Each structure stands twice: as structure tokens, then as C-alpha cells.
């Protein structure tokens, strides 16, 4: 069973949130506030203190181009105990937003431990976002190493070579 259901959220609510996000592209930039209002209405149904509320609101602000509004909401969601899959998403998205507002170092600190965490379908997103944060800090070789390492398993050939090149980018040679 999904941990979110344990937090007083039923599958019906999750389905309605997914349906709202499926309409995101129907809200042009000038109607971004309308989309955020849809998410706010869904969040209003949640129990007090649910970490899903600030998470969904952060996603809506972030997706409509307002990283500065999203950052405190992602932090609140994580502070309220958002974990598991959505917690990992929150860390990825928070890191991206931090980078967007000039705080890439904090994004690196947040995502680096995720490299050693349990593996899931978000692994490549962790590496991609971390690579962007590193690049913003002028650490392009480290970022490229992460991206090549994430790409290598998906290639039809040259997986071993690309993985080796990725490691070589960050090996210290004396």
C-alpha cells in the first residue's frame, strides 16, 4: 500500500490530483494562477499537517515558473515527513528550484546523498539535476560524469566504454 494512503489520503484524491496534472498543458502561462487554484482546492481537502499539501502546491508553483515560491513549500513538505517516492521527487525538484534561484550548492548537498540511496526510476533524474547544480557551480566535469554514467546503461552499445569515460572524468591523477 502507498504510504500516502496511510497519511489519510485515499486513491480517489490521488486520482483527482493526477487528473489535474494531466490538464496542466491546457493552462497557458497567462492562466497559471487558474491551475494553481485547482491544486489549492485539492490540497484544501487534506488533513491538517499532511506533507502532501505543501508538496503539491510547490509542484504547481514550480511548474508555473516560480521557483522562489516553490522552495519554502518543498522544504515544508520534507519537514513534515514527506518521504518515499514523493519525498525523493521533492528533493529533486527542490534542488532544481534552488539552482534556479542561485543556490546550487544547497542543491548539491541535498541530492548527493541520493546517489547512495535506494535505487528507483528517479535515479537518472537525480543525476541529471545534480549535474545541472554542479555545472552551475563550475564543476562541469563532475556533472558530465554523472550524465554519462546515467546514460550508459540505456545505450544499445558502448555501455562499458561510456561508464569508464564517466569515471575517468572525475578520477584524480597524480
N, C-alpha and C positions, 0 to 999 in steps of 0.2 A: 504494500500500500504506500502511496506517495505521502511523504512527510507533511506536505501542505494540507492534506485532508485531516491529519492529526491536529493541525492548528485551527480547526474549526471551519475549514473551507471545504465545501463539497465539490464534486466533479462538475456539477451544473455551473457553479461560479467559474471554475477554471475554463469550462467550455465557452462561457459568455465572454471571458477575457480574451480567449483565443479568437473568437468571432470578431471582437472589437479590433484586435490587431490585424485581422485579415482585411479590414476596411481601411487600414492606415493609408494606403496609396490613393484612396478616394478622397482624402483630405489634403488639398493643395496647401502650400505654405501659408497662404492667407487665411486658411481655415484650421490652422494648427490648434488654436485655442478650442475649437469645437471637438477635436479629437481628444485633447486633454480633459475636457469636460466629461466625455464618455467614460474615460478611465477613472476620473474622480468619482463619478456616480457609482461605478462598480466598487471602488475602494471604500466608499461610504457604507457598504453592506458588510464589511469585515468586522470581526470582533476588535474591540479596543486593544491596542498593543500588538496587533498582528504585524509581523515583519513584511508581509506581502504588500501592505498598503504603500509604505514608502518606496518599496521596490518597484511596483507598477507605476507609481507616479514618477519616479526617477526615470524609468524607461521612456515614459511619454515625453517628459521634458527633454531628455537626451535625444530622442528620435526626432524631435521637432527643432533641434538646433540650439538647445540651451543647456550646454554642459555645466555652466555655472549654477543653474538651478538644480541640476541632477545630482551634483556631488554631495551636498548635505543629505539628500534623501537616500542615496545609496549607503552612505555612512550610517544613517539611522536604521535602515533595514538590516545591515550587518550587526549593528549594536544590539538590535532586538533579537538576534539569534538566527537570522536567515542563513541557512547552510545547505548542504547537499548541492544538487544541480543548480538551483536558483541562486544559492549563495555563491557558487563559482561564477555563474553568469554576472552576478552583481560585482564581483571583484574584477572581472574582465572589463565590464562596462565602466566601472568606477575608474579603473586605470586609464582607459581611453579618454574619459572626461577630464581626468587630472592632467593628462598630456595636453588636451585641447586648451586648458586654461593656464598652461605654463608650469605645471607641477609634475613633470615627467619622472623626476627622481622618486617621488612618492609612489607613482605608478609602478616603477621598477621594484620598489620594496614590497609592494602589495602582491605583485604577480610572481616574483622569483620563487617563493615557497611553493607555488602551484606547480612548478616544474617537477617537484618531487612528490606531489600529492597523488591520490588515486587517479588512474587513467580513465578517461571517458571521451565522448565525442567532442568535447570542448578543448582537448589538448592542443590542436592546431590553432584555435582562436587565442589561447593563452600565449602561445609562441609568437603569433602574428602581432598581437597587441604589445607584448613585451618588446618585440623587435622595434616597433614604432617608438615606444618610450625610449629605448636605448638609442635609436637614431636621433631623436630629439635632443639627446644629451651628448651627441657627437661620438657615440660608441657604435658606429656603423658596422664594424667587423663582427662584433658580438651579435648585433641584430641580424646580419646576413647569415651568420652561423645558425641562429635559431630558425630562420626561414628555410634555409636549405635542409636542415635536419627535419623540419616538419614536412617539407615537400618530398624528400627522398622516398619514403615508403609508398607514395602514390604514383611514382614513375613506373612505366612499363619496363624500363631497363635502366641501368646505371644507378640503382639504389645504393649499392655498396660504395661506388665512387663518390656520389654526392654526399653520403653520410661521412665519408673520410674527409672530403673537402670541407665540410661543415666543421668538423673537429679541428682540422688544420688551421682554420681561420682564427681560432682562439687559443691554440697551443702556444705556450711561451717557449721560444727557442733562445737558448743562451749562446 
